[in-house]
Amino acid sequence: TYKMARSLKTVHQVWQEWSAGIHGGPAVRNLEESHGSTWRSTPADKRFFFFRRKRIIDHI
């Protein structure tokens, strides 16, 4: 199970995690395409964090 990085400070870092992956992890975009929402299904705070971060991605 992948956990999105909480320590990202810049829009560039957020985009890197989404598009290419960071710290050896997969690109979040690929997780969404291949697994849908199942990779982030629990706990609730993980889902909340994803959607907060996704709003940033959608504006880029």
Buried (B, 14 or more C-beta within 10 A) or exposed (E): EBEBBEEBEEEEEBBBBBBEBBEEBBBBBEBBEEEEEEBBEEEEEBEEBBEEBBEEBEEE
